[in-house]
Amino acid sequence: MNIVLYAGDRKYHSVLEPIAKELKNTTHNFLYTFTTSTQLLYPTHPKHLNQFIHDGQVGISSPHVDCITLGIRIPFTPDVLIIARERWQPEQSIIEEFKTKWECKVCCVEVSSHLLNNIENRLEMLSRKNPPQNQVDYFFEHSEWAKQRRIDCLDEDFGKKSIVVGNTRTFNINYNKETIYNKYKIDSNKKQILFWGVINTTRHTALDALKILSEKTQDTHQIFYKCYPGEPYNEVFKKQFNPFCIPGVTVIYDENDIYPLAEICDTHIAAASSVFNFAFAYNKKIVNLDSICNASDKMNDINCYIQETKKGVEDSAKFWMGVWKLNTIEDFKNLIDLKRINKFKHTNKEYMKSVKNNTIDFDWDCKFLSTPKKDYGDLINYFDSYNLDKNTPNRIINFLKTKIK
C-alpha cells in the first residue's frame, strides 16, 4: 500500500503525525508532507516552500510521479491520500489531483469530535456534498455519537463514509520544561488556568467571563488564553490582540505550545467541545462555559443569523447566502431545513446533561476555583468510542488494508 499524508499547519500535523509514526512500523510505502507552522501554509507558495518537511519510507517502490499540488516528486504511485481538512484550498486541489490522476482512495481524519449540532454545523456539513469534497471516500471519526450527529446534519448515506476509529492524537509530546517555563514566565507560587477561546456568537460572553476571572485571580493565578489559530488575524477580532484586550492574560499564539501548557495548567475552562480532550488526557479539572454561554441554544436560533449581530465568525445569514449563492432569507431557511433543529436540540440536551454532571459550571463569583475536580464518568464516551486508547492509527491502517487491493 502506497500512502501520502498532507498537513498544512501544526493543528493538522498533530492529527496526522501519529499515523505517520505507526506507518514506520509497517512495510507500507508512505510520504508525509507537513509543516509545524501555527498559521496555514501552502506547499507550492514560494515563501512557504522551506517550511515544509518531507518524511516517509520507501521499500519496494513503483515508478515515481510528479505531484503538481504538493510541488514534489512522489517516489511511488499513490493508492491512498490522507488529509485532515477538506473544505478549503489547497486541500481541494490536492483531492482533485489525487483522484483524477491516480484514482486514490481519499481519507479525511476528523480533527474535532462533532458533539453538538446547530445551524452552522448543518451549513458546514452540506459542503461535503459538493465537489471535490464529495470525492472523499472515508472520514475517520472519533466516536459513534459524533458520527450520528454528522448524519443528523446530512443523511444516512454519509454514515457509509464515516468510519469510527477514535481520536488519532496521542497527547504525548516531548518539550523542554525550562524553555516553556521561561517563555511563559510560569510562576511556581501561583496556580495556572487554561482558558479556551470561542469564536461563535457567544464569544463576547466568554470574554466577559475571562475579564472577571482575571480581575478576581490576579494575585493567585496565571491565566493563559488559547486563541483559535486565525483569531488574532481575523478582521473582526484582530484589534483585541497585540496587546490582548484583557490585562493580565497571556495569549498562546503558538499552536506548538498548547500541549505543554495544557499539561502545566491544572484547571481548563472551555465550552463543551473537543478541547475537553486535552483535559481528559492530562487529567485536569474541567470548568464548562456553557453554564453562562448557552451556545447550543443560541446557535440554533435562526434570528441570531438573520439579525447580523456578527458577534461570532459565521453567525451571519449574509455570509452563508454568499457561500451558497442564495437570493432570499427563505432560500437560506430552506437550505438549513429548519425542521432538523428539533432533533438538534434533543441530542444537544442529552450531551449537555452529561457535561453538567461530569464537569463544573462556570459561575460569575468564581466559586468553581475551589470546587474539587469531578470524575469524567461517561462523558469521554461521547468524544472517543475507544476511550483514548492510542490505537487509532493502527485501526486506520488496518481498515485501509481491507480496502486497497
Beta strands, then each sheet from edge to edge (+ up, - down):
strand 1: 2-7
strand 2: 29-34
strand 3: 53-57
strand 4: 65-67
strand 5: 72-74
strand 6: 80-83
strand 7: 105-109
strand 8: 138-141
strand 9: 162-164
strand 10: 191-196
strand 11: 221-226
strand 12: 249-252
strand 13: 267-270
strand 14: 285-288
strand 15: 360-361
sheet 1: 3+ 2- 1- 6- 7- 8- 9-
sheet 2: 4+ 5-
sheet 3: 12+ 11+ 10+ 13+ 14+ 15+
end
